[in-house]
Amino acid sequence: MVQRRADLEEFFHPNGVAVIGGVDMTQAEASLRAAMDTRWGADNWHLVNPKGGSIGSVPVYQSVADAPGPVTLAVISAPAAVCAQIVEECGAAGVRYALVFSSGFSEVGPEGALLEAELGDAGRRNRVRIFGPNTNTNAFEPVPEVPGLRGGKIGVVTQSGHNGRPIVQGVHFGIGFSRQVPCGNEVDLEVSDFIEYFAYDDDTAVIAGYIEGFRSAEKLRAALEAANAQNKPVVLLKIGATDAGSRMASSHTGHLTGSDEVIDGLFAQYGVVRVRDLDELLETAALFAKLGPDVAEGAGLYSISGGSSTLMAEAAELAGVAAPPLAQETQEKLHRHIPGYLSVSNPVDNGGTFMTTQPAEIRRQVIRDICNDPSVGYTVVGITGAVASMSDPLGDDILALAAEVEKPIIATWNSFKVDELGFDRLVESGVPLFRSFRGCFAALAAYHRHQRHRATFRVRPPLSGALPPMAREALRTSPPDTGAVLRAFGLPLAASSVAGTAGDARRAAEAMGLPVAVKIASPDFLHKLDAGLVVLGVDSLGSVEQAAQAVLDRARAANPDAAIDGVEVQQMVSGGTEMIVGATRDPTLGPAVMVGAGGVFAEVLADTSVRPLPLDEADAHEMIRSLKGFPLLDGARGRSPADVDALVNVIMSTATLATALGDRFAELDLNPVMVLDHGRGAVVVDHLMILAG
């Protein structure tokens, strides 16, 4: 395929490298040459230091401009305060790229952030693309090749060079890597650039990353769209699920982690596989790389122990991985070699002594029979304990069969004792290898979800940014008429009227028709019901007047300084399912829309789904169907099915509103949204919109 990021191809393959600072002037010339040639290429590098001098016969130039021949990459290890000036000098000398190892920038606080801003400005002014700063010195280290690699290679991008190191050390497990990219603080080039690069890299089959935060939502979406278009699965360990993780990410590389719910929503849109630790990242990415696409579901489970077989079966079911019963014909074949008292229905237990009493061909035929069963897409061989007399021949069997059988073999080695011939044989076989049943079946579940989701990968068109005239006029009032803004975007608000006095409330209710709800009309009371500022089901005009006066009195007593417009008299909406729809603005990914179980227990239930914008109607349907409470909308327990399409319209109108308001938009809460029976629509009963100051 064509490499769409030719700029990064040039960055990774520089025509001349200037190594500026960071060189031990006392080292031997031979060791210097060996290290530099390995990383930058023989005769492709020069040393630069203002002090000049030499290391043996290797000259040290005082300025990058003095270095002979073309130089396209500067590698900078210098105090943070002088890095911007060095980039200025590089730009003047025609250097196109700078790799900045130096630390002391935004990760250390405001003073460092100013230096980082200066560095970025210097790069932009001089058209020098900058990688870093504060990146790990293992950038550009060559990754060892795996002899006889089975499957594709993984491209690794990280915002922690040290956390990238244990990933690429997976070569010791027979896992191949195309390149490791530790991005650092990302003053210019960022993780999304390299995800996009790997998407078009012929040597990369799967993209894996350790991520603390994203810089640009637009770049991230473009990168994930490229990965999907090129059928490159993306597996990410994204920090920020906890407050502690968010704090540490900021202090480490200066990244904002962003709202975790919004990140999950974005990953759901693009099929990104999210994992939670480095082991899971390595094993899951390796599974994708070694299996490739389109492996059928259905796990055949095989072990040398009844207990191990039971544990495998339970781990598979807990992860949602299907392990269907083997065909009767397959079971009969297996029982020709395995005693009849042992279970072979799936999982298959060979009893252990089978490994020490049967010749290799019989042992391997058992695995073949499992693989050949029509309901099996792959076979998982579980080795829970290192017992040389049994685990060594099983390793030999997998090595012999890995290239022979058409369906994949996957293995687990659940023991800490890895100095075993059987373990070596598994690594040599190149099959996907796991250290636990939990990790194995979690990765398989992620693989199957990704395969099922591939058909839905799509580019989402931008939502309309047009502001309806009615909304524009409503925003000009003081305070803005938020109800009119919502109606302008087609949101179905319940009929209501704001009354300044209790008498006005009576007249409004008479015109609207009973029963009604009476609420305080004030932006200073966010939880009106909890504060006793809502009266529901008022069914007489006298009661409306009394309720209005009581609500006004309570509000003034609770907060004498509150801005009170009066009371809102609103039609009562009966029946339906209470939902919540909302929108907020994430600092990294921008506006995002939420839907969930609504009403007074919305915060308690916390049954929500979130997607960043843009989204489409298919996203809205997926969000609704992902809720634990979706059966209530779908007609569970004899209920009438709800008007889900109407709820989708509310979500899409909310998304369009958030897009059109742009920077003026801060937050919107529609709760409850009463979703009525199918065909009857939905009604927004209460709303709160906050505009940015």
Beta strands, then each sheet from edge to edge (+ up, - down):
strand 1: 17-20
strand 2: 45-48
strand 3: 54-55
strand 4: 58-61
strand 5: 73-76
strand 6: 97-100
strand 7: 129-131
strand 8: 154-158
strand 9: 177-182
strand 10: 206-211
strand 11: 234-238
strand 12: 273-275
strand 13: 299-303
strand 14: 348-349
strand 15: 378-383
strand 16: 409-413
strand 17: 433-434
strand 18: 496-499
strand 19: 516-521
strand 20: 534-538
strand 21: 566-571
strand 22: 577-586
strand 23: 590-597
strand 24: 608-612
strand 25: 665-675
strand 26: 682-684
strand 27: 687-691
sheet 1: 3+ 4- 2- 1- 5- 6- 7-
sheet 2: 9+ 8+ 10+ 11+ 12+
sheet 3: 14+ 13+ 15+ 16+ 17+
sheet 4: 18+ 21- 19+ 20-
sheet 5: 24+ 23- 22+ 25- 26+
sheet 6: 24+ 23- 22+ 25- 27+
end
